Amino acid sequence: MKATEAPTAIGPQAYVGWRATALGAITEAIEHRLLLDMIGAGPGVRFLDAGCGDGALVRAIAARGAEATGVDPDPAMLGSARSRAETAGIRATFLYGSVQRLPFPDATFDVVASVTVLCFVADAPRAIREMARVLRPDGQLVLGELGRWSFWAALRRVRGWLGSRTWKAARFRTSGELRALAEQAGLSVMLVRGAVYYPPAGLAARVMAPFDSWLGRLSTIGAAFIAVRAVKR
């Protein structure tokens, strides 16, 4: 859940606390496994995480030998990302910037990923166009977003109604809406998968996690997380 235009109530310590719970650890592992399968980047690949947060995905891709870069507008997140990469002995680049105005020339990257970013961006079509702009021809874009029809989305809506700064502004999308955004930017959608089909409870996560990948191949309805892979033709 990354900030995109300005720091939100979600900071680096919130990530640490989330991962320290069984629910958080299981859920993030499921999401990252799906994203890494979709991205598939290896040595020599130029990779960008647009809205990188504390850099977990950047570190994972860099560990595979890719030339990995993360961009985020939150200085606290960038500081955490750099510190964690240094501690892990991983070489990666982290830059300040907005996903709606990426600080790179056209056709810079082989793969661009953006995870739980569009749900907090005021102009999602512009953000997608920017990601497409910095992709080389035949490069791929991988989006990971919060699904609209899930237990998680319902709970987050309630929190927004009750005054949560973060969730009041969030917008959850269906797989069809994500597909349309990518296609409007001139990209060809190749694959759509769902993940996290259990309610936000640690016991439910433990019980359902082994079946999550199978469910993700059947439908995105009920998925708290939706991933889309598209190609720039």
Backbone bond lengths (Angstrom), bond angles and torsions (degrees), N, CA, C in turn:
res aa  C-N    CA-C-N  psi(-1)  N-CA   C-N-CA  omega(-1)  CA-C   N-CA-C  phi
1 M - - - 1.458 - - 1.519 108.43 -
2 K 1.296 117.65 89.52 1.443 121.56 -166.21 1.526 111.46 -106.68
3 A 1.311 115.92 145.72 1.441 120.76 173.01 1.514 109.80 -72.11
4 T 1.348 117.73 153.38 1.444 120.77 -177.75 1.519 113.74 -128.07
5 E 1.318 120.37 -40.06 1.442 122.16 -179.09 1.532 112.45 -110.78
6 A 1.309 116.79 -28.39 1.455 122.00 177.99 1.522 107.80 -158.09
7 P 1.326 117.25 156.19 1.459 118.82 179.07 1.523 111.95 -56.60
8 T 1.309 117.15 136.45 1.457 122.25 176.40 1.519 108.18 -103.60
9 A 1.332 115.17 -171.07 1.461 119.58 178.40 1.524 111.67 -70.17
10 I 1.323 117.14 -10.84 1.459 121.22 179.50 1.525 108.84 -88.43
11 G 1.313 117.29 115.98 1.454 121.39 179.18 1.509 111.45 -120.79
12 P 1.342 117.35 -179.64 1.465 120.90 -178.06 1.523 114.15 -55.35
13 Q 1.323 117.22 -38.02 1.462 119.53 -178.39 1.523 111.94 -67.97
14 A 1.334 116.54 -28.47 1.459 119.23 176.56 1.526 110.06 -65.65
15 Y 1.339 116.95 -36.12 1.455 120.90 176.47 1.522 110.61 -63.78
16 V 1.336 115.51 -44.20 1.469 120.65 -179.34 1.522 110.16 -61.26
17 G 1.317 116.34 -46.59 1.459 120.14 179.66 1.513 112.74 -63.67
18 W 1.320 116.99 -39.25 1.465 122.20 178.83 1.520 111.32 -62.22
19 R 1.316 116.44 -46.72 1.465 120.53 -178.03 1.524 112.85 -69.92
20 A 1.319 116.66 -19.38 1.462 120.48 179.75 1.525 112.46 -77.98
21 T 1.327 117.47 -12.36 1.464 121.46 177.78 1.521 109.78 -92.51
22 A 1.324 116.99 154.50 1.464 120.83 176.81 1.519 110.53 -61.60
23 L 1.330 116.43 -42.98 1.461 120.39 179.69 1.518 111.31 -60.35
24 G 1.332 116.50 -46.61 1.453 120.50 -179.30 1.517 113.11 -65.23
25 A 1.327 116.43 -44.45 1.466 120.06 -178.60 1.520 111.43 -63.53
26 I 1.322 117.14 -44.97 1.468 120.97 -179.42 1.523 110.73 -65.79
27 T 1.333 115.76 -45.10 1.459 120.24 -176.65 1.522 111.75 -65.62
28 E 1.326 117.33 -45.20 1.460 119.18 179.63 1.530 110.99 -65.32
29 A 1.318 117.69 -37.10 1.465 120.08 178.13 1.526 111.15 -62.45
30 I 1.321 117.38 -41.68 1.464 121.56 178.84 1.528 110.44 -63.94
31 E 1.330 116.15 -46.37 1.459 120.18 -178.94 1.523 111.36 -63.88
32 H 1.328 116.95 -44.82 1.462 119.96 -178.45 1.519 111.71 -67.80
33 R 1.315 117.97 -35.87 1.465 119.98 177.24 1.530 110.67 -61.81
34 L 1.323 116.07 -43.16 1.466 120.05 178.23 1.520 110.94 -64.21
35 L 1.326 117.08 -45.72 1.459 120.39 -179.45 1.522 112.01 -63.30
36 L 1.319 117.25 -44.33 1.460 120.38 -179.59 1.525 111.31 -64.35
37 D 1.327 117.39 -37.49 1.464 120.59 175.84 1.520 110.82 -62.78
38 M 1.330 116.94 -39.96 1.463 120.58 -179.13 1.520 112.06 -73.10
39 I 1.329 116.77 -38.45 1.462 120.71 -176.69 1.524 111.11 -73.65
40 G 1.314 116.44 -51.49 1.463 120.97 175.47 1.513 115.06 61.02
41 A 1.322 119.71 22.30 1.458 121.53 -175.58 1.521 111.31 -73.18
42 G 1.341 115.78 145.18 1.451 121.86 179.42 1.511 111.35 -136.13
43 P 1.324 118.17 -162.04 1.459 122.35 -177.46 1.529 112.56 -54.01
44 G 1.329 115.40 135.28 1.459 120.83 175.91 1.515 115.08 85.50
45 V 1.322 118.14 -11.62 1.470 121.21 -178.80 1.527 109.38 -77.82
46 R 1.326 115.76 134.04 1.466 121.29 176.20 1.525 107.82 -90.47
47 F 1.327 115.26 116.23 1.462 121.43 -172.26 1.517 111.23 -121.25
48 L 1.337 116.57 138.63 1.456 122.23 176.44 1.519 109.73 -127.00
49 D 1.341 115.83 131.02 1.466 122.03 169.34 1.523 106.37 -104.61
50 A 1.330 116.70 108.26 1.463 122.70 -177.65 1.525 109.19 -88.34
51 G 1.330 116.32 104.67 1.456 121.79 -172.46 1.516 108.92 91.93
52 C 1.341 116.41 59.14 1.468 121.35 -164.82 1.520 114.82 -81.10
53 G 1.348 118.64 -9.60 1.455 119.23 -177.83 1.519 111.22 58.18
54 D 1.320 117.00 -132.07 1.470 119.38 -178.95 1.525 112.83 -89.42
55 G 1.323 116.94 14.98 1.462 121.57 167.19 1.510 117.54 82.28
56 A 1.327 119.38 17.46 1.467 120.65 -177.24 1.526 111.72 -60.92
57 L 1.325 117.65 -44.18 1.457 120.11 -179.17 1.524 111.35 -70.49
58 V 1.312 116.66 -38.43 1.474 120.34 177.16 1.523 110.22 -59.53
59 R 1.315 117.09 -44.27 1.472 120.03 179.85 1.526 111.25 -62.81
60 A 1.312 116.01 -42.05 1.468 119.51 -179.10 1.522 111.55 -64.24
61 I 1.319 117.03 -40.39 1.473 120.67 179.71 1.526 110.59 -72.53
62 A 1.334 117.19 -40.46 1.464 120.20 178.22 1.525 111.00 -62.49
63 A 1.332 116.73 -34.92 1.467 120.86 179.21 1.523 111.29 -64.65
64 R 1.312 117.44 -20.57 1.465 121.67 176.75 1.530 112.49 -84.94
65 G 1.330 116.87 -2.46 1.455 120.80 177.60 1.505 114.73 101.80
66 A 1.338 117.54 2.39 1.453 120.35 -179.82 1.522 111.03 -77.71
67 E 1.313 116.57 158.89 1.459 123.56 173.69 1.524 106.52 -87.39
68 A 1.329 117.03 94.31 1.459 122.22 -166.85 1.525 112.35 -103.08
69 T 1.336 114.33 136.73 1.459 122.40 179.69 1.521 109.56 -131.33
70 G 1.314 117.16 140.87 1.452 121.98 174.37 1.514 110.58 -122.81
71 V 1.340 116.04 142.05 1.467 122.27 177.49 1.518 108.43 -125.11
72 D 1.334 116.91 136.23 1.458 120.99 177.34 1.531 108.66 -156.02
73 P 1.342 118.21 149.13 1.467 120.67 179.18 1.526 113.78 -90.60
74 D 1.318 117.64 -0.28 1.463 121.11 -176.66 1.527 109.33 -100.82
75 P 1.343 118.71 109.92 1.469 121.16 -179.29 1.525 113.41 -57.21
76 A 1.327 117.39 -35.50 1.464 119.93 -179.94 1.525 110.63 -65.43
77 M 1.321 116.51 -42.03 1.459 120.68 177.73 1.527 110.86 -63.61
78 L 1.327 116.62 -43.58 1.463 120.21 -179.87 1.526 111.00 -63.49
79 G 1.332 116.26 -39.80 1.459 119.48 177.27 1.511 111.66 -61.47
80 S 1.317 116.37 -42.88 1.465 120.72 177.90 1.520 110.98 -65.43
81 A 1.336 116.73 -40.80 1.465 120.95 -179.81 1.525 111.11 -61.31
82 R 1.323 116.51 -45.96 1.472 120.47 179.95 1.519 111.16 -64.47
83 S 1.328 116.50 -43.55 1.463 120.79 -178.60 1.521 111.08 -63.16
84 R 1.322 116.90 -43.13 1.455 120.43 -178.45 1.528 111.26 -67.67
85 A 1.327 116.42 -38.05 1.463 119.20 178.17 1.524 110.96 -65.43
86 E 1.319 116.50 -42.80 1.467 120.28 178.81 1.522 111.24 -62.70
87 T 1.323 116.20 -43.49 1.465 120.55 179.79 1.525 111.47 -61.71
88 A 1.339 116.10 -37.06 1.461 121.13 -179.24 1.526 112.55 -82.67
89 G 1.341 117.04 -4.31 1.463 120.31 -178.52 1.512 112.95 69.12
90 I 1.341 116.83 32.29 1.468 122.09 -177.11 1.521 109.68 -108.86
91 R 1.317 116.03 133.06 1.459 121.29 178.21 1.529 109.04 -88.84
92 A 1.319 116.11 120.85 1.452 121.90 178.20 1.521 107.97 -156.13
93 T 1.329 115.75 159.78 1.455 121.96 -179.08 1.521 109.33 -112.13
94 F 1.317 116.45 133.39 1.462 121.37 178.22 1.529 109.11 -127.15
95 L 1.330 115.40 125.69 1.448 121.35 -174.41 1.523 111.43 -127.63
96 Y 1.318 114.87 149.39 1.461 120.80 174.28 1.534 108.75 -78.29
97 G 1.323 117.16 134.76 1.458 119.51 177.98 1.510 112.28 173.48
98 S 1.312 115.00 164.98 1.458 122.89 -179.71 1.515 110.74 -101.50
99 V 1.314 116.62 141.09 1.459 121.05 177.58 1.523 110.97 -67.37
100 Q 1.321 116.89 -20.37 1.462 119.79 178.00 1.529 112.89 -87.03
101 R 1.343 115.69 -3.77 1.468 120.77 175.92 1.519 107.62 -154.43
102 L 1.301 115.85 76.79 1.459 121.21 -174.38 1.531 111.12 -69.99
103 P 1.325 118.07 137.04 1.468 121.91 -174.08 1.531 113.33 -85.19
104 F 1.340 116.35 52.69 1.461 120.82 -178.03 1.531 109.91 -140.84
105 P 1.344 116.77 152.14 1.466 120.07 173.96 1.527 110.98 -68.28
106 D 1.308 115.77 168.22 1.460 121.70 175.55 1.527 110.26 -59.04
107 A 1.326 115.47 149.11 1.475 122.83 171.25 1.528 113.06 55.27
108 T 1.321 117.25 44.05 1.468 121.23 -178.64 1.522 112.75 -87.19
109 F 1.341 118.22 -32.83 1.458 121.49 -168.43 1.534 113.25 -118.13
110 D 1.333 114.18 149.89 1.463 120.86 174.44 1.528 111.10 -81.59
111 V 1.320 115.82 -35.15 1.468 121.88 -179.44 1.517 109.06 -137.66
112 V 1.326 115.89 133.90 1.459 121.86 172.22 1.528 107.92 -122.39
113 A 1.309 116.20 131.80 1.467 121.39 175.18 1.518 109.15 -120.89
114 S 1.315 115.80 151.44 1.451 121.61 176.45 1.520 107.10 -147.80
115 V 1.328 116.21 120.07 1.465 120.64 -170.27 1.529 110.81 -122.53
116 T 1.315 115.49 123.38 1.468 123.75 -176.93 1.519 111.34 44.15
117 V 1.315 114.10 52.56 1.460 122.79 179.03 1.532 110.83 -115.69
118 L 1.325 117.01 -47.94 1.464 120.62 -176.04 1.523 112.35 -58.82
119 C 1.330 116.69 -29.44 1.465 120.15 -179.11 1.525 112.07 -66.56
120 F 1.348 117.88 -15.16 1.457 121.43 179.68 1.527 112.73 -114.38
121 V 1.334 117.73 5.66 1.464 121.79 -176.61 1.526 109.89 -98.07
122 A 1.337 116.19 134.80 1.463 120.11 -179.10 1.528 111.86 -68.15
123 D 1.332 117.36 -37.15 1.464 121.81 -176.87 1.532 108.96 -121.60
124 A 1.322 115.95 81.74 1.471 120.46 -177.85 1.522 112.81 -63.21
125 P 1.351 120.60 -42.61 1.466 119.20 178.36 1.528 112.67 -57.50
126 R 1.321 116.75 -40.27 1.463 119.49 178.01 1.518 110.64 -64.15
127 A 1.322 117.45 -41.36 1.460 121.03 179.42 1.527 111.16 -60.94
128 I 1.332 116.55 -43.34 1.465 120.26 178.88 1.524 110.87 -64.71
129 R 1.317 117.14 -40.22 1.471 120.14 178.07 1.523 110.92 -62.15
130 E 1.339 117.00 -38.36 1.459 120.34 178.00 1.531 110.85 -64.68
131 M 1.320 116.53 -42.75 1.469 119.77 178.01 1.526 110.70 -62.51
132 A 1.319 116.04 -41.18 1.468 120.16 178.45 1.528 110.90 -66.12
133 R 1.311 116.60 -36.96 1.471 120.58 -179.67 1.524 112.14 -60.14
134 V 1.345 117.12 -42.41 1.462 119.52 -175.77 1.530 112.58 -84.39
135 L 1.329 117.11 -1.64 1.463 121.39 174.84 1.525 110.63 -82.27
136 R 1.306 116.65 140.44 1.464 120.32 172.40 1.528 108.94 -74.39
137 P 1.341 118.47 161.93 1.469 120.13 173.64 1.530 110.88 -56.64
138 D 1.299 117.10 135.75 1.472 125.42 -175.57 1.523 113.01 71.13
139 G 1.331 117.29 7.03 1.453 120.28 173.08 1.517 110.59 -74.04
140 Q 1.317 116.29 163.79 1.459 118.82 -175.99 1.527 112.26 -121.19
141 L 1.316 113.99 144.74 1.456 122.91 175.41 1.517 108.89 -109.90
142 V 1.324 116.68 131.31 1.465 122.05 176.82 1.519 108.40 -119.49
143 L 1.317 115.88 119.62 1.458 122.32 178.02 1.516 109.86 -107.99
144 G 1.308 116.55 136.31 1.457 121.80 171.69 1.516 107.63 -124.38
145 E 1.326 117.17 118.35 1.461 120.09 -174.01 1.525 112.20 -134.39
146 L 1.316 115.13 164.07 1.455 121.68 -179.96 1.525 109.63 -80.68
147 G 1.339 115.70 122.78 1.456 120.96 -177.05 1.520 112.31 -68.53
148 R 1.316 114.87 150.22 1.472 120.78 -175.44 1.520 112.96 -78.72
149 W 1.353 116.48 -36.98 1.461 119.72 -173.02 1.518 110.00 -109.99
150 S 1.332 116.18 85.87 1.455 121.24 179.64 1.523 109.56 -154.70
151 F 1.338 115.82 165.56 1.456 120.67 174.68 1.530 110.42 -59.56
152 W 1.319 115.63 -39.22 1.459 121.04 -177.63 1.525 111.16 -63.20
153 A 1.330 116.39 -46.35 1.459 120.14 -179.42 1.523 111.11 -62.29
154 A 1.324 116.43 -40.20 1.465 120.28 179.10 1.520 110.74 -61.19
155 L 1.338 116.57 -45.67 1.457 120.64 179.64 1.522 111.19 -64.29
156 R 1.331 117.28 -40.42 1.456 120.72 179.80 1.525 111.59 -67.08
157 R 1.326 117.27 -35.79 1.469 119.53 175.59 1.523 110.63 -62.02
158 V 1.310 116.13 -43.82 1.463 119.75 178.63 1.531 110.22 -60.48
159 R 1.309 116.81 -42.94 1.468 120.05 178.99 1.521 110.69 -62.59
160 G 1.333 116.74 -36.84 1.451 120.34 176.59 1.515 111.83 -64.32
161 W 1.325 116.08 -43.36 1.472 120.06 177.71 1.519 111.48 -62.61
162 L 1.335 116.38 -31.11 1.461 121.05 -178.78 1.527 112.70 -84.75
163 G 1.337 116.28 0.72 1.459 119.59 172.79 1.504 117.27 112.97
164 S 1.350 119.62 3.67 1.464 120.73 177.98 1.529 110.19 -61.40
165 R 1.308 116.83 121.99 1.460 121.50 179.72 1.527 111.51 -60.41
166 T 1.320 115.56 -41.30 1.461 120.32 -177.54 1.508 111.86 -67.10
167 W 1.323 117.55 -52.24 1.463 120.63 -171.07 1.519 113.65 -83.45
168 K 1.323 116.83 -17.72 1.461 119.10 175.65 1.523 111.26 -63.77
169 A 1.327 116.74 -34.76 1.459 121.75 -177.36 1.523 113.62 -91.61
170 A 1.322 118.05 -9.62 1.468 120.89 -173.69 1.523 111.95 -74.65
171 R 1.322 115.34 148.03 1.460 121.93 174.48 1.520 109.00 -125.29
172 F 1.318 116.20 123.31 1.459 121.41 -179.86 1.527 108.70 -97.69
173 R 1.344 116.04 145.42 1.461 119.87 -174.10 1.520 112.27 -127.59
174 T 1.320 114.69 156.04 1.455 121.67 173.71 1.525 108.94 -86.49
175 S 1.322 116.58 168.34 1.467 120.26 176.20 1.518 110.56 -62.80
176 G 1.339 116.70 -34.97 1.460 120.27 178.56 1.514 112.14 -64.89
177 E 1.315 117.31 -39.46 1.459 120.67 178.55 1.526 111.03 -67.83
178 L 1.314 117.60 -38.99 1.465 120.37 177.27 1.522 111.01 -66.58
179 R 1.313 115.91 -40.72 1.468 120.20 177.09 1.529 110.38 -60.37
180 A 1.320 116.79 -44.33 1.462 121.12 -179.24 1.527 111.49 -63.09
181 L 1.327 117.44 -40.70 1.463 120.36 177.90 1.523 111.24 -60.71
182 A 1.324 116.29 -43.95 1.465 119.87 180.00 1.523 111.16 -65.35
183 E 1.307 116.93 -43.61 1.467 120.63 -178.20 1.520 111.78 -67.78
184 Q 1.325 117.26 -34.43 1.458 120.64 177.16 1.520 111.99 -64.86
185 A 1.325 116.00 -24.65 1.466 120.85 177.90 1.523 111.45 -88.78
186 G 1.327 117.51 6.52 1.450 121.97 177.58 1.513 114.90 85.98
187 L 1.320 117.36 16.68 1.459 121.30 -179.69 1.520 110.99 -99.31
188 S 1.321 116.14 154.10 1.461 122.31 177.65 1.521 108.85 -104.21
189 V 1.326 116.73 118.91 1.462 121.03 -179.10 1.522 109.52 -77.16
190 M 1.339 115.65 127.38 1.455 121.69 -176.61 1.523 113.26 -106.74
191 L 1.343 116.72 -29.71 1.456 119.43 -173.91 1.527 110.12 -155.25
192 V 1.329 115.65 139.92 1.470 122.11 175.60 1.518 107.76 -133.08
193 R 1.331 117.08 131.59 1.458 121.71 179.69 1.531 109.68 -138.06
194 G 1.323 115.29 150.23 1.448 121.35 174.21 1.518 110.63 -107.44
195 A 1.336 116.14 165.28 1.465 121.97 176.93 1.518 108.68 -159.01
196 V 1.314 115.10 163.43 1.471 123.82 177.63 1.531 109.68 63.76
197 Y 1.322 115.61 76.77 1.464 122.00 -177.46 1.524 113.27 -98.25
198 Y 1.296 117.20 2.42 1.457 121.02 -177.75 1.536 109.72 -99.07
199 P 1.331 118.60 159.23 1.466 121.34 174.86 1.522 110.09 -70.13
200 P 1.334 118.09 162.64 1.467 121.26 -176.68 1.511 113.37 -74.89
201 A 1.322 115.31 74.00 1.466 122.44 178.68 1.528 108.35 -145.84
202 G 1.335 116.79 137.99 1.459 120.91 -175.72 1.511 113.75 -59.09
203 L 1.330 117.73 -43.02 1.457 120.79 -179.85 1.519 110.86 -63.75
204 A 1.331 117.40 -43.29 1.463 120.82 178.21 1.523 111.02 -61.69
205 A 1.332 116.69 -39.08 1.462 120.57 178.88 1.526 111.09 -62.95
206 R 1.332 116.96 -44.00 1.464 120.39 179.93 1.529 111.62 -62.43
207 V 1.322 116.15 -41.04 1.464 120.46 -176.83 1.528 111.54 -72.63
208 M 1.340 116.83 -40.77 1.460 121.20 -171.36 1.529 114.52 -91.39
209 A 1.321 117.61 -18.95 1.468 120.53 -175.18 1.528 113.66 -53.13
210 P 1.338 120.37 -41.58 1.467 119.40 -179.25 1.527 114.31 -62.98
211 F 1.333 117.02 -20.54 1.461 120.90 -177.40 1.525 112.74 -101.19
212 D 1.320 116.78 -2.65 1.458 120.30 -170.33 1.523 112.97 -64.38
213 S 1.313 117.07 -44.62 1.461 120.49 -179.40 1.517 111.28 -61.61
214 W 1.323 117.22 -40.17 1.465 121.88 178.73 1.529 110.60 -63.49
215 L 1.324 116.57 -44.40 1.461 120.71 178.83 1.521 111.15 -63.22
216 G 1.329 116.03 -36.04 1.456 120.73 -178.37 1.510 113.89 -64.02
217 R 1.319 116.92 -22.59 1.467 120.54 178.37 1.523 112.22 -84.78
218 L 1.322 116.41 -14.97 1.463 120.23 -176.74 1.518 112.79 -88.50
219 S 1.327 116.65 -45.91 1.461 120.58 -174.88 1.517 109.43 -165.23
220 T 1.332 116.16 155.23 1.462 120.11 174.17 1.534 111.30 -96.91
221 I 1.313 117.96 -2.77 1.462 121.07 177.72 1.532 108.73 -67.91
222 G 1.290 116.66 126.85 1.459 121.33 -177.62 1.511 113.82 90.33
223 A 1.329 117.82 -6.72 1.461 121.34 -179.70 1.523 110.52 -79.16
224 A 1.309 116.58 130.37 1.470 120.37 175.93 1.527 111.29 -78.21
225 F 1.337 116.57 -16.85 1.466 122.34 -177.38 1.512 108.69 -135.68
226 I 1.324 117.15 132.26 1.470 122.16 -179.40 1.523 108.57 -126.88
227 A 1.316 116.31 131.58 1.468 121.89 178.30 1.521 110.11 -117.00
228 V 1.321 115.06 138.62 1.464 122.39 -178.30 1.529 108.69 -130.03
229 R 1.319 115.77 132.99 1.465 120.15 173.91 1.517 109.20 -114.58
230 A 1.337 115.85 127.55 1.470 121.28 -178.94 1.516 109.06 -131.53
231 V 1.342 115.89 157.65 1.462 121.99 -176.75 1.525 109.34 -122.13
232 K 1.330 115.67 141.95 1.457 121.65 176.20 1.519 109.26 -90.28
233 R 1.304 115.57 108.52 1.464 120.18 -178.96 1.524 111.26 -84.57
